[in-house]
Amino acid sequence: MSAASAHRNSAASTDARRSAANPWKVDLRELGRRAGSLQELERTVPAPADWRVELIGVPEGAEIALALRLESVMEGVLVTGELDVPVVGSCARCLEPIEDALHLDVQELYAYPGSTTEATSEEDEVRRLEGDHLDLEPLVRDTVVLSLPLAPVCTPDCAGLCVDCGLRLDDLPADHTHEVVDARWAALAQKFGTDPSTSSPGTPGEIATPEEN
């Protein structure tokens, strides 16, 4: 075996190990560049950290299921398919924990270096292939994070929290209310140790209001 062949084999072996170590990367050498070639990909990959918005996100290490089809086209590789993504968070109305799953569709063209699409597109308008591998992580991350609700709710009709006691309204009786103390008498009631909302006429410490003539 020549030195050049040995070097190529060594490089290919190193590249394969790198791909195996990173489940987000797909080896495209089997797919090739012949337009119309197809490759089915079903894979479960662990979620990286920080895929979230303020109240909800994907737990780090959670299993994300990919069911994708890679198709070789004239300008690059077209990726289409579906994602199943677990999410956890808190209800924006009552702060109760939320556990859910997103089922998302994806479709994205990865352009070949030097292709017309690559040459005529801005940096942020198209994804580009680098070498013989395709990195799915940026595509999946952007799809998932942009799909997360900014104000998630535990149920569509969640009533939120009571503004007076802070308890969840859906767990309280329908007639749940709070006595409102007249602010004008609050200081005097505190001085005399009397609750003006429960005092009755004639009780010691009562703060009487003038009777109408």
C-alpha positions, 0 to 999 in steps of 0.5 A: 500500500502506498503512503498516499493510500495509507494516509487516505484510509487513516483520514477516512477512519478518523472521520468515521470515528468523529461521525460516530462520536457525534450522532448529529452528523450524517455521513453523505458518502453513501448518498453520493451526489447523483441527483435523485439518490435517497437515504432514509435516516431514523435516529434518536439523539440526546438534546444539548443544553440550553434549548429553551425559552424563558418558561419551557425547553428541552431537558439536556440529554432528553431523547429526540427522535429523528425520522428524516429523508435525505435526497441528493438534488442538483444544488445540494442535499434536501432534508425533509422529515419529522421530529419528536421532541420532549419538553418541560416547563412551567405554566405561564398562568399558574406556574404548575409544571408542564410535560409535553412533546412537540411533533415538528416537520422539517424541510431544509436544503443544504447547498454544495460548496460552489453551487449556484444556490451557495454562491447567490445566497446570503450567509444566513439564507441557506445552510451549507455542506462542509465536506462529506458530512451534514450536521443536523444539530443547527437545523433541529435546534432552530426548528425546536426553539422557534416552535417553543411557546413564549407563554405555555399553559397547562390547559387552554382554559387555565384560570391562573392564580388568585391575586389575593392568596396566590392559590391556583384558582382551578383548585379553589371553589367557585365561590372563593372570595376574600374580605376587603377591609375599608382602608379608611378604618384599617389603621384604627382597627389595628390600634384597637385590635379589631377586624372591621370586616367582622365587627358587629354593632356594639362590640368593643373596639367597633368603629362606628360610621355615622348614621344617616338622619 
